[in-house]
Amino acid sequence: MESLIQLLNKGINDYNTATQDYQTAEQQKYLMDLGGKRVRPLLALISCQMFGKDPEAALPAALAVEVFHNFSLVHDDIMDQAPMRRGKETVHQKWNPATAILTGDVMLVNAYELLLQLDNDVLKQSMELFSTTAIQVCDGQMLDMSFEDKAEVSINEYINMITLKTAVLLGCSLKLGAIVAQAPHTFANHLYHFGVKLGISFQLQDDILDVYAEGDAFGKQIGGDILANKKTFLLISAMEKATGEDKKLLDFWLTHPNPEPRDKVKAITELYNKLGIAAQAKNMMENYYNDAMDLLAAVEVNPEAKQPLYKLAQQLLNRNS
């Protein structure tokens, strides 16, 4: 794993150097250097290596996924009016929204340029998967925004949204690595669906952490989803379960025009605790995680080659940030 991280970090440094003359170079480097877990590009490298191929062959795909992911984050932060990302100011907050939009636009183009560095015999399949995924991610963001104006959102609708917005990119990362390694189609698909299930579990964990994480560890505003009335798994579940005085309390905070942030976060969190919402979210998160493990077990490669994926999945499940 350490050698893959080193390979990835070198690739990111090379990317920053290659784009240093762009008008958006400073903003791109700022965003890429914020780091984060870099799970998605690592998945592409691990997947490629699992099937006996030199992971460096998948580096262009891994970098494309990471650059695309950061493009989506910079645009999402504008739409969500998020002040922080990974413990630092978001790009639109540090500069301005117009600069952030253009930075994201350039990064999307750069992601496709990176993919073009793949060998010709895997290029078409990789481009088709990447393009489909890119559209799905944007569809997921559209659904997420549409939820703001919907009085009711079901759990199934929410799972579909996070599948598109978050999970398919993890699946894409893994399948890209398998494609580069020219792995059997069945196993490449198993890895794709493993990534999707893991991604759903990851997002459910993120919903939980938004409310229950330690502030310094999380790197984002604690209770930010609560303050934004964002329809996460926790809020949707609370809306479905709350009755009587609990429903009145929830409605009060959801419709309050100018609440004191600390009071609102405290009140909603206490309601979640009373209704057992966190336990419900954790149970669903673990169910998706277990489904993911079953799919990974079905991939017939040397068991030792799968250990980095098992380890990474465990880290995601047990994270506090």
Contacts in CASP RR format, 6 or more apart in sequence:
PFRMAT RR
TARGET T0000
AUTHOR 0000-0000-0000
METHOD contacts of the structure
MODEL  1
MESLIQLLNKGINDYNTATQDYQTAEQQKYLMDLGGKRVRPLLALISCQM
FGKDPEAALPAALAVEVFHNFSLVHDDIMDQAPMRRGKETVHQKWNPATA
ILTGDVMLVNAYELLLQLDNDVLKQSMELFSTTAIQVCDGQMLDMSFEDK
AEVSINEYINMITLKTAVLLGCSLKLGAIVAQAPHTFANHLYHFGVKLGI
SFQLQDDILDVYAEGDAFGKQIGGDILANKKTFLLISAMEKATGEDKKLL
DFWLTHPNPEPRDKVKAITELYNKLGIAAQAKNMMENYYNDAMDLLAAVE
VNPEAKQPLYKLAQQLLNRNS
1 42 0 8 1.000
1 46 0 8 1.000
1 308 0 8 1.000
1 311 0 8 1.000
1 312 0 8 1.000
4 42 0 8 1.000
4 45 0 8 1.000
4 46 0 8 1.000
4 49 0 8 1.000
4 55 0 8 1.000
4 308 0 8 1.000
5 38 0 8 1.000
5 42 0 8 1.000
7 45 0 8 1.000
7 55 0 8 1.000
7 56 0 8 1.000
7 59 0 8 1.000
8 38 0 8 1.000
8 41 0 8 1.000
8 42 0 8 1.000
8 45 0 8 1.000
8 59 0 8 1.000
8 62 0 8 1.000
8 63 0 8 1.000
8 66 0 8 1.000
11 59 0 8 1.000
11 63 0 8 1.000
12 32 0 8 1.000
12 63 0 8 1.000
12 66 0 8 1.000
15 32 0 8 1.000
15 63 0 8 1.000
15 67 0 8 1.000
15 110 0 8 1.000
15 114 0 8 1.000
16 25 0 8 1.000
16 28 0 8 1.000
16 29 0 8 1.000
16 32 0 8 1.000
16 33 0 8 1.000
19 25 0 8 1.000
19 28 0 8 1.000
19 29 0 8 1.000
19 106 0 8 1.000
19 110 0 8 1.000
20 29 0 8 1.000
22 28 0 8 1.000
22 106 0 8 1.000
23 102 0 8 1.000
24 99 0 8 1.000
24 102 0 8 1.000
24 103 0 8 1.000
24 104 0 8 1.000
24 106 0 8 1.000
24 107 0 8 1.000
27 91 0 8 1.000
27 95 0 8 1.000
27 99 0 8 1.000
27 100 0 8 1.000
27 103 0 8 1.000
28 103 0 8 1.000
28 106 0 8 1.000
28 107 0 8 1.000
30 91 0 8 1.000
30 94 0 8 1.000
31 70 0 8 1.000
31 73 0 8 1.000
31 74 0 8 1.000
31 91 0 8 1.000
31 103 0 8 1.000
31 107 0 8 1.000
32 66 0 8 1.000
32 67 0 8 1.000
32 70 0 8 1.000
34 85 0 8 1.000
34 86 0 8 1.000
34 87 0 8 1.000
34 88 0 8 1.000
35 86 0 8 1.000
36 86 0 8 1.000
38 66 0 8 1.000
39 170 0 8 1.000
39 202 0 8 1.000
39 312 0 8 1.000
39 316 0 8 1.000
40 62 0 8 1.000
40 65 0 8 1.000
40 66 0 8 1.000
40 69 0 8 1.000
40 169 0 8 1.000
40 170 0 8 1.000
40 173 0 8 1.000
41 62 0 8 1.000
41 63 0 8 1.000
41 65 0 8 1.000
41 66 0 8 1.000
41 173 0 8 1.000
42 62 0 8 1.000
42 312 0 8 1.000
43 170 0 8 1.000
43 171 0 8 1.000
43 173 0 8 1.000
43 174 0 8 1.000
43 195 0 8 1.000
43 309 0 8 1.000
43 312 0 8 1.000
44 58 0 8 1.000
44 61 0 8 1.000
44 62 0 8 1.000
44 65 0 8 1.000
44 173 0 8 1.000
44 174 0 8 1.000
44 176 0 8 1.000
44 177 0 8 1.000
44 180 0 8 1.000
45 55 0 8 1.000
45 58 0 8 1.000
45 59 0 8 1.000
45 62 0 8 1.000
45 177 0 8 1.000
46 55 0 8 1.000
46 174 0 8 1.000
46 308 0 8 1.000
46 309 0 8 1.000
46 312 0 8 1.000
47 58 0 8 1.000
47 173 0 8 1.000
47 174 0 8 1.000
47 175 0 8 1.000
47 176 0 8 1.000
47 177 0 8 1.000
47 178 0 8 1.000
47 181 0 8 1.000
47 183 0 8 1.000
47 191 0 8 1.000
47 309 0 8 1.000
48 54 0 8 1.000
48 55 0 8 1.000
48 57 0 8 1.000
48 58 0 8 1.000
48 177 0 8 1.000
48 178 0 8 1.000
48 180 0 8 1.000
48 181 0 8 1.000
49 55 0 8 1.000
49 181 0 8 1.000
49 305 0 8 1.000
49 308 0 8 1.000
50 178 0 8 1.000
50 181 0 8 1.000
50 183 0 8 1.000
50 299 0 8 1.000
50 301 0 8 1.000
50 305 0 8 1.000
50 306 0 8 1.000
50 309 0 8 1.000
51 178 0 8 1.000
51 181 0 8 1.000
51 182 0 8 1.000
51 183 0 8 1.000
51 187 0 8 1.000
51 301 0 8 1.000
51 305 0 8 1.000
52 181 0 8 1.000
52 305 0 8 1.000
53 180 0 8 1.000
53 181 0 8 1.000
53 182 0 8 1.000
57 119 0 8 1.000
57 180 0 8 1.000
57 181 0 8 1.000
58 176 0 8 1.000
58 177 0 8 1.000
58 180 0 8 1.000
58 181 0 8 1.000
60 114 0 8 1.000
60 115 0 8 1.000
60 116 0 8 1.000
60 117 0 8 1.000
60 118 0 8 1.000
61 114 0 8 1.000
61 115 0 8 1.000
61 118 0 8 1.000
61 126 0 8 1.000
61 130 0 8 1.000
61 173 0 8 1.000
61 176 0 8 1.000
61 177 0 8 1.000
61 179 0 8 1.000
61 180 0 8 1.000
62 173 0 8 1.000
62 176 0 8 1.000
62 177 0 8 1.000
63 114 0 8 1.000
64 111 0 8 1.000
64 112 0 8 1.000
64 114 0 8 1.000
64 115 0 8 1.000
64 130 0 8 1.000
65 111 0 8 1.000
65 130 0 8 1.000
65 169 0 8 1.000
65 172 0 8 1.000
65 173 0 8 1.000
65 176 0 8 1.000
67 107 0 8 1.000
67 110 0 8 1.000
67 111 0 8 1.000
67 114 0 8 1.000
68 107 0 8 1.000
68 108 0 8 1.000
68 111 0 8 1.000
68 130 0 8 1.000
68 134 0 8 1.000
68 137 0 8 1.000
68 169 0 8 1.000
69 169 0 8 1.000
70 104 0 8 1.000
70 107 0 8 1.000
71 104 0 8 1.000
71 105 0 8 1.000
71 107 0 8 1.000
71 108 0 8 1.000
71 111 0 8 1.000
72 137 0 8 1.000
72 141 0 8 1.000
73 85 0 8 1.000
74 90 0 8 1.000
74 91 0 8 1.000
74 92 0 8 1.000
74 100 0 8 1.000
74 103 0 8 1.000
74 104 0 8 1.000
74 107 0 8 1.000
75 100 0 8 1.000
75 101 0 8 1.000
75 104 0 8 1.000
75 141 0 8 1.000
76 82 0 8 1.000
76 141 0 8 1.000
77 85 0 8 1.000
77 90 0 8 1.000
77 91 0 8 1.000
77 92 0 8 1.000
77 93 0 8 1.000
77 100 0 8 1.000
78 90 0 8 1.000
78 92 0 8 1.000
78 97 0 8 1.000
78 100 0 8 1.000
78 101 0 8 1.000
79 141 0 8 1.000
79 145 0 8 1.000
80 228 0 8 1.000
82 90 0 8 1.000
82 93 0 8 1.000
82 220 0 8 1.000
82 221 0 8 1.000
83 89 0 8 1.000
83 90 0 8 1.000
83 93 0 8 1.000
83 221 0 8 1.000
84 90 0 8 1.000
84 93 0 8 1.000
84 219 0 8 1.000
84 220 0 8 1.000
84 221 0 8 1.000
85 91 0 8 1.000
85 220 0 8 1.000
86 219 0 8 1.000
86 220 0 8 1.000
87 219 0 8 1.000
87 220 0 8 1.000
88 94 0 8 1.000
90 100 0 8 1.000
91 99 0 8 1.000
91 100 0 8 1.000
91 103 0 8 1.000
92 99 0 8 1.000
92 100 0 8 1.000
92 101 0 8 1.000
108 134 0 8 1.000
111 130 0 8 1.000
112 127 0 8 1.000
112 130 0 8 1.000
115 123 0 8 1.000
115 126 0 8 1.000
115 127 0 8 1.000
115 130 0 8 1.000
116 123 0 8 1.000
118 126 0 8 1.000
118 180 0 8 1.000
119 180 0 8 1.000
121 182 0 8 1.000
122 179 0 8 1.000
122 180 0 8 1.000
122 182 0 8 1.000
125 179 0 8 1.000
126 176 0 8 1.000
126 179 0 8 1.000
126 180 0 8 1.000
129 172 0 8 1.000
129 175 0 8 1.000
129 176 0 8 1.000
129 179 0 8 1.000
130 172 0 8 1.000
130 176 0 8 1.000
133 168 0 8 1.000
133 169 0 8 1.000
133 171 0 8 1.000
133 172 0 8 1.000
136 164 0 8 1.000
136 168 0 8 1.000
137 164 0 8 1.000
137 165 0 8 1.000
137 168 0 8 1.000
137 169 0 8 1.000
139 164 0 8 1.000
140 161 0 8 1.000
140 164 0 8 1.000
140 165 0 8 1.000
141 165 0 8 1.000
143 157 0 8 1.000
143 160 0 8 1.000
143 161 0 8 1.000
143 164 0 8 1.000
143 165 0 8 1.000
144 161 0 8 1.000
144 165 0 8 1.000
147 153 0 8 1.000
147 157 0 8 1.000
147 158 0 8 1.000
147 161 0 8 1.000
147 231 0 8 1.000
148 229 0 8 1.000
148 230 0 8 1.000
148 231 0 8 1.000
150 231 0 8 1.000
152 239 0 8 1.000
153 231 0 8 1.000
153 236 0 8 1.000
154 236 0 8 1.000
155 233 0 8 1.000
155 236 0 8 1.000
155 237 0 8 1.000
155 240 0 8 1.000
158 231 0 8 1.000
158 232 0 8 1.000
158 233 0 8 1.000
158 236 0 8 1.000
159 200 0 8 1.000
162 199 0 8 1.000
162 200 0 8 1.000
162 203 0 8 1.000
162 204 0 8 1.000
163 196 0 8 1.000
163 200 0 8 1.000
165 203 0 8 1.000
166 199 0 8 1.000
166 200 0 8 1.000
166 202 0 8 1.000
166 203 0 8 1.000
167 195 0 8 1.000
167 196 0 8 1.000
167 197 0 8 1.000
167 198 0 8 1.000
167 199 0 8 1.000
167 200 0 8 1.000
167 202 0 8 1.000
167 203 0 8 1.000
168 196 0 8 1.000
170 195 0 8 1.000
170 196 0 8 1.000
170 198 0 8 1.000
170 199 0 8 1.000
170 202 0 8 1.000
171 191 0 8 1.000
171 192 0 8 1.000
171 193 0 8 1.000
171 194 0 8 1.000
171 195 0 8 1.000
171 196 0 8 1.000
171 199 0 8 1.000
172 192 0 8 1.000
173 195 0 8 1.000
174 191 0 8 1.000
174 192 0 8 1.000
174 194 0 8 1.000
174 195 0 8 1.000
175 188 0 8 1.000
175 189 0 8 1.000
175 191 0 8 1.000
175 192 0 8 1.000
177 183 0 8 1.000
178 187 0 8 1.000
178 188 0 8 1.000
178 191 0 8 1.000
178 192 0 8 1.000
179 188 0 8 1.000
183 191 0 8 1.000
187 299 0 8 1.000
187 300 0 8 1.000
187 301 0 8 1.000
190 295 0 8 1.000
190 296 0 8 1.000
190 298 0 8 1.000
190 299 0 8 1.000
191 295 0 8 1.000
191 296 0 8 1.000
191 299 0 8 1.000
193 295 0 8 1.000
194 292 0 8 1.000
194 295 0 8 1.000
194 296 0 8 1.000
194 299 0 8 1.000
194 309 0 8 1.000
195 292 0 8 1.000
195 295 0 8 1.000
197 288 0 8 1.000
197 289 0 8 1.000
197 291 0 8 1.000
197 292 0 8 1.000
197 295 0 8 1.000
198 288 0 8 1.000
198 289 0 8 1.000
198 292 0 8 1.000
198 313 0 8 1.000
198 316 0 8 1.000
199 288 0 8 1.000
199 292 0 8 1.000
200 288 0 8 1.000
201 285 0 8 1.000
201 286 0 8 1.000
201 288 0 8 1.000
201 289 0 8 1.000
201 292 0 8 1.000
201 316 0 8 1.000
201 317 0 8 1.000
202 316 0 8 1.000
204 233 0 8 1.000
204 281 0 8 1.000
204 282 0 8 1.000
204 284 0 8 1.000
204 285 0 8 1.000
204 288 0 8 1.000
205 285 0 8 1.000
205 316 0 8 1.000
205 317 0 8 1.000
205 319 0 8 1.000
207 225 0 8 1.000
207 232 0 8 1.000
207 233 0 8 1.000
207 234 0 8 1.000
207 281 0 8 1.000
208 234 0 8 1.000
208 278 0 8 1.000
208 281 0 8 1.000
208 282 0 8 1.000
208 285 0 8 1.000
209 218 0 8 1.000
209 319 0 8 1.000
209 320 0 8 1.000
209 321 0 8 1.000
210 218 0 8 1.000
210 220 0 8 1.000
210 222 0 8 1.000
210 223 0 8 1.000
210 224 0 8 1.000
210 225 0 8 1.000
210 226 0 8 1.000
210 232 0 8 1.000
211 222 0 8 1.000
211 223 0 8 1.000
211 225 0 8 1.000
211 226 0 8 1.000
211 234 0 8 1.000
211 265 0 8 1.000
211 268 0 8 1.000
211 269 0 8 1.000
211 272 0 8 1.000
211 278 0 8 1.000
212 269 0 8 1.000
212 278 0 8 1.000
213 222 0 8 1.000
213 320 0 8 1.000
213 321 0 8 1.000
214 320 0 8 1.000
215 222 0 8 1.000
217 320 0 8 1.000
217 321 0 8 1.000
218 320 0 8 1.000
218 321 0 8 1.000
219 321 0 8 1.000
221 227 0 8 1.000
222 265 0 8 1.000
223 265 0 8 1.000
223 269 0 8 1.000
224 230 0 8 1.000
224 265 0 8 1.000
225 232 0 8 1.000
225 234 0 8 1.000
225 235 0 8 1.000
226 235 0 8 1.000
226 264 0 8 1.000
226 265 0 8 1.000
226 268 0 8 1.000
226 269 0 8 1.000
227 261 0 8 1.000
227 264 0 8 1.000
227 265 0 8 1.000
229 235 0 8 1.000
229 254 0 8 1.000
233 281 0 8 1.000
233 284 0 8 1.000
234 272 0 8 1.000
234 277 0 8 1.000
234 278 0 8 1.000
234 281 0 8 1.000
235 268 0 8 1.000
237 275 0 8 1.000
237 277 0 8 1.000
237 280 0 8 1.000
237 281 0 8 1.000
238 250 0 8 1.000
238 268 0 8 1.000
238 271 0 8 1.000
238 272 0 8 1.000
238 275 0 8 1.000
238 277 0 8 1.000
239 250 0 8 1.000
241 275 0 8 1.000
241 277 0 8 1.000
242 249 0 8 1.000
242 250 0 8 1.000
242 271 0 8 1.000
242 275 0 8 1.000
246 271 0 8 1.000
246 274 0 8 1.000
246 275 0 8 1.000
249 267 0 8 1.000
249 271 0 8 1.000
250 268 0 8 1.000
250 271 0 8 1.000
253 259 0 8 1.000
253 264 0 8 1.000
253 267 0 8 1.000
253 268 0 8 1.000
256 264 0 8 1.000
271 277 0 8 1.000
272 278 0 8 1.000
285 317 0 8 1.000
286 317 0 8 1.000
289 313 0 8 1.000
289 317 0 8 1.000
292 313 0 8 1.000
293 310 0 8 1.000
293 313 0 8 1.000
296 306 0 8 1.000
296 309 0 8 1.000
296 310 0 8 1.000
296 313 0 8 1.000
299 306 0 8 1.000
END
